[in-house]
Amino acid sequence: MNRPRYDNTGSSAIATKAELLQRLRNRPKPQVHARLTPSGPELSESYKTLQRENEHRIALLRTSLLNAHEVVEVQHSFSRLFGYAKSHFKRER
């Protein structure tokens, strides 16, 4: 049976843990890409999804603030009239 012969230049024929650790340390490390944004069709789909979620949140905020504004306006209107009938009732008698 013919075994493939590996070129062991720069190393001994005996496998040692020290050599293994040295080779592991010197092995090139995978490069981390700082740019994680998708490209191609995924990019436009991601932007569309983000835009859709943003518009939905804007609509919810507007509705909530409009409702709160209306409640404050009604309370303000009635607070001015609070006690008005009672005070006029005493005057009219």
FINULO-165677 format. One line per 10 residues: for each residue x, y, z of N, C-alpha, C, CB. Coordinates in Angstrom, 3 decimals. Glycine has a CB too. Layout:
BEGIN
X,Y,Z,X,Y,Z,X,Y,Z,X,Y,Z ~ ...
//
This chain:
BEGIN
0.838,-1.157,0.000,0.000,0.000,0.000,0.897,1.238,0.000,-0.961,-0.012,1.210 ~ 0.596,2.138,-0.900,1.385,3.362,-0.988,0.746,4.464,-0.146,1.523,3.815,-2.456 ~ 1.489,4.919,0.832,1.022,6.026,1.664,1.475,7.338,1.052,1.541,5.892,3.117 ~ 0.637,8.369,1.177,1.108,9.669,0.680,2.212,10.173,1.582,-0.051,10.701,0.607 ~ 3.203,10.720,0.986,4.338,11.226,1.749,4.152,12.717,1.952,5.686,10.925,1.031 ~ 4.227,13.140,3.193,4.102,14.552,3.525,5.489,15.139,3.666,3.279,14.758,4.822 ~ 5.586,16.361,3.250,6.867,17.043,3.343,7.016,17.576,4.769,6.978,18.198,2.287 ~ 7.946,17.056,5.520,8.174,17.463,6.905,9.415,18.327,7.021,8.302,16.241,7.809 ~ 9.593,19.241,6.110,10.774,20.085,6.187,10.663,20.991,7.398,10.949,20.913,4.897 ~ 11.716,21.106,8.132,11.755,21.944,9.312,11.196,21.271,10.536,11.017,23.197,9.063
10.928,20.000,10.490,10.420,19.308,11.676,11.044,17.923,11.735,8.861,19.216,11.656 ~ 11.024,17.365,12.926,11.591,16.038,13.096,10.537,14.990,12.757,12.119,15.842,14.537 ~ 10.948,13.775,12.706,10.037,12.683,12.396,9.191,12.316,13.603,10.812,11.467,11.911 ~ 9.562,12.810,14.783,8.833,12.493,16.003,7.840,13.615,16.285,9.807,12.293,17.205 ~ 6.603,13.228,16.503,5.572,14.212,16.811,5.622,14.545,18.290,4.171,13.695,16.415 ~ 5.711,15.821,18.599,5.755,16.242,19.997,4.632,17.240,20.270,7.133,16.862,20.344 ~ 4.280,17.330,21.555,3.242,18.272,21.956,3.716,19.710,21.767,2.835,18.033,23.417 ~ 5.006,19.942,21.993,5.559,21.287,21.823,5.421,21.748,20.375,7.037,21.322,22.252 ~ 5.705,20.853,19.449,5.577,21.209,18.036,4.114,21.472,17.684,6.152,20.090,17.139 ~ 3.226,20.631,18.217,1.800,20.825,17.965,1.342,22.190,18.465,0.979,19.714,18.633
1.705,22.534,19.708,1.308,23.821,20.273,1.908,24.990,19.496,1.727,23.901,21.734 ~ 3.148,24.844,19.059,3.779,25.904,18.272,3.064,26.089,16.936,5.264,25.586,18.037 ~ 2.737,24.977,16.299,2.025,25.084,15.021,0.622,25.664,15.207,1.935,23.710,14.347 ~ -0.025,25.303,16.307,-1.351,25.879,16.576,-1.257,27.381,16.831,-2.004,25.183,17.784 ~ -0.215,27.811,17.565,-0.034,29.244,17.818,0.274,30.008,16.533,1.087,29.464,18.835 ~ 1.033,29.406,15.657,1.453,30.083,14.427,0.442,29.958,13.292,2.775,29.533,13.973 ~ -0.604,29.190,13.521,-1.618,29.028,12.487,-2.308,30.372,12.243,-2.654,27.937,12.891 ~ -2.568,30.714,11.000,-3.233,31.999,10.741,-4.636,32.018,11.332,-3.298,32.278,9.231 ~ -4.942,33.122,11.991,-6.248,33.256,12.623,-7.257,33.789,11.612,-6.170,34.185,13.855 ~ -8.504,33.351,11.707,-9.509,33.860,10.774,-9.717,35.363,10.985,-10.846,33.100,10.948
-9.853,36.064,9.908,-10.052,37.504,9.975,-11.494,37.822,10.316,-9.659,38.168,8.656 ~ -11.663,38.725,11.254,-12.999,39.165,11.637,-13.346,40.362,10.777,-13.083,39.514,13.162 ~ -14.491,40.277,10.131,-14.924,41.376,9.276,-15.711,42.369,10.114,-15.776,40.859,8.086 ~ -15.293,43.619,10.069,-15.963,44.653,10.850,-17.294,45.045,10.217,-15.065,45.880,10.987 ~ -17.433,44.825,8.941,-18.651,45.203,8.241,-19.597,44.012,8.224,-18.343,45.689,6.799 ~ -20.653,44.112,8.992,-21.583,42.989,9.110,-22.903,43.256,8.398,-21.844,42.684,10.570 ~ -22.970,44.321,7.627,-24.212,44.606,6.912,-24.341,43.663,5.733,-24.258,46.078,6.438 ~ -25.538,43.200,5.481,-25.728,42.292,4.355,-25.566,43.038,3.031,-27.113,41.627,4.429 ~ -25.391,42.286,1.984,-25.264,42.895,0.663,-26.203,42.189,-0.302,-23.797,42.829,0.152 ~ -26.454,42.834,-1.407,-27.318,42.249,-2.423,-28.778,42.382,-2.070,-26.977,40.802,-2.626
-29.578,41.383,-2.417,-31.018,41.454,-2.156,-31.347,41.508,-0.660,-31.713,40.260,-2.786 ~ -30.485,40.901,0.169,-30.728,40.933,1.602,-30.643,42.348,2.142,-29.741,40.038,2.327 ~ -29.798,43.174,1.538,-29.631,44.550,1.996,-30.915,45.339,1.815,-28.486,45.231,1.245 ~ -31.503,45.282,0.633,-32.725,46.040,0.390,-33.881,45.491,1.228,-33.087,46.008,-1.103 ~ -33.930,44.187,1.407,-34.985,43.600,2.233,-34.825,44.010,3.692,-34.974,42.071,2.110 ~ -33.592,44.070,4.169,-33.347,44.507,5.545,-33.779,45.947,5.740,-31.869,44.351,5.907 ~ -33.418,46.812,4.783,-33.804,48.221,4.886,-35.321,48.380,4.832,-33.149,49.039,3.764 ~ -35.965,47.607,3.983,-37.428,47.686,3.893,-38.078,47.247,5.196,-37.944,46.823,2.733 ~ -37.560,46.182,5.794,-38.106,45.703,7.062,-37.913,46.728,8.161,-37.456,44.386,7.460 ~ -36.708,47.310,8.239,-36.447,48.332,9.248,-37.330,49.552,9.046,-34.983,48.741,9.219
-37.496,49.961,7.791,-38.327,51.124,7.495,-39.787,50.844,7.852,-38.204,51.511,6.010 ~ -40.261,49.646,7.551,-41.632,49.271,7.868,-41.863,49.271,9.383,-41.954,47.889,7.279 ~ -40.925,48.709,10.137,-41.043,48.696,11.598,-40.981,50.103,12.167,-39.942,47.835,12.216 ~ -40.130,50.944,11.588,-40.010,52.323,12.044,-41.308,53.092,11.784,-38.827,53.018,11.346 ~ -41.889,52.930,10.612,-43.145,53.613,10.296,-44.279,53.125,11.195,-43.513,53.399,8.822 ~ -44.295,51.839,11.506,-45.311,51.297,12.404,-45.172,51.904,13.796,-45.207,49.765,12.476 ~ -43.938,52.004,14.278,-43.695,52.594,15.600,-44.079,54.077,15.613,-42.212,52.426,16.003 ~ -43.786,54.798,14.536,-44.168,56.206,14.441,-45.676,56.349,14.512,-43.635,56.830,13.142 ~ -46.398,55.489,13.808,-47.862,55.537,13.835,-48.390,55.262,15.238,-48.452,54.525,12.842 ~ -47.813,54.280,15.932,-48.233,53.983,17.305,-47.967,55.165,18.234,-47.511,52.735,17.825
-46.810,55.795,18.094,-46.470,56.941,18.926,-47.415,58.110,18.663,-45.023,57.367,18.679 ~ -47.696,58.369,17.400,-48.617,59.464,17.070,-49.999,59.225,17.661,-48.725,59.632,15.552 ~ -50.499,58.004,17.521,-51.815,57.671,18.053,-51.843,57.833,19.565,-52.204,56.244,17.669 ~ -50.817,57.319,20.219,-50.746,57.399,21.671,-50.671,58.846,22.145,-49.544,56.619,22.184 ~ -49.827,59.647,21.500,-49.695,61.046,21.898,-50.958,61.844,21.596,-48.507,61.679,21.196 ~ -51.616,61.543,20.494,-52.863,62.231,20.164,-53.938,61.911,21.194,-53.342,61.841,18.756 ~ -54.037,60.645,21.588,-55.004,60.257,22.620,-54.701,60.942,23.946,-55.006,58.737,22.807 ~ -53.435,60.992,24.322,-53.056,61.650,25.572,-53.359,63.146,25.504,-51.562,61.421,25.873 ~ -53.130,63.753,24.349,-53.417,65.180,24.168,-54.915,65.452,24.311,-52.917,65.661,22.788 ~ -55.718,64.604,23.715,-57.171,64.778,23.814,-57.652,64.631,25.254,-57.892,63.764,22.919
-57.094,63.670,25.978,-57.471,63.479,27.378,-57.104,64.715,28.193,-56.786,62.223,27.963 ~ -55.927,65.258,27.972,-55.495,66.453,28.701,-56.389,67.632,28.365,-54.031,66.789,28.377 ~ -56.738,67.799,27.095,-57.610,68.908,26.688,-58.982,68.799,27.360,-57.773,68.930,25.151 ~ -59.537,67.600,27.390,-60.851,67.407,28.011,-60.767,67.680,29.501,-61.377,65.978,27.758 ~ -59.728,67.156,30.139,-59.575,67.383,31.573,-59.368,68.859,31.880,-58.406,66.568,32.117 ~ -58.616,69.537,31.042,-58.388,70.970,31.241,-59.697,71.744,31.096,-57.339,71.497,30.236 ~ -60.489,71.391,30.089,-61.769,72.075,29.879,-62.692,71.879,31.069,-62.447,71.570,28.602 ~ -62.776,70.660,31.559,-63.665,70.392,32.681,-63.109,70.910,34.007,-63.923,68.909,32.783 ~ -61.793,71.019,34.115,-61.233,71.536,35.359,-61.567,73.012,35.531,-59.715,71.329,35.391 ~ -61.661,73.720,34.429,-62.068,75.124,34.510,-63.510,75.248,34.980,-61.897,75.810,33.152
-64.333,74.278,34.621,-65.744,74.320,34.989,-66.019,73.663,36.344,-66.570,73.644,33.919 ~ -65.012,73.051,36.943,-65.202,72.366,38.222,-65.576,73.390,39.295,-63.917,71.582,38.632 ~ -66.672,73.161,39.913,-67.155,74.074,40.942,-67.974,75.228,40.401,-66.007,74.611,41.710 ~ -68.061,75.370,39.070,-68.800,76.484,38.460,-70.290,76.386,38.785,-68.592,76.499,36.928 ~ -70.864,75.212,38.612,-72.297,75.037,38.869,-72.598,75.222,40.347,-72.771,73.649,38.400 ~ -71.722,74.730,41.191,-71.936,74.849,42.626,-71.916,76.314,43.065,-70.874,74.053,43.388 ~ -70.961,77.070,42.543,-70.878,78.474,42.929,-72.057,79.272,42.387,-69.571,79.080,42.438 ~ -72.516,78.991,41.185,-73.664,79.711,40.623,-74.983,79.282,41.276,-73.736,79.482,39.111 ~ -75.000,78.046,41.722,-76.202,77.567,42.385,-76.481,78.381,43.657,-76.064,76.071,42.723 ~ -75.397,78.663,44.369,-75.550,79.458,45.601,-75.944,80.892,45.290,-74.252,79.445,46.414
-75.491,81.455,44.196,-75.816,82.838,43.846,-77.250,82.985,43.362,-74.866,83.343,42.781 ~ -77.731,81.972,42.687,-79.066,82.079,42.111,-80.160,81.900,43.153,-79.237,81.060,41.013 ~ -79.896,81.420,44.287,-80.929,81.208,45.295,-81.249,82.431,46.024,-80.535,80.175,46.250
//
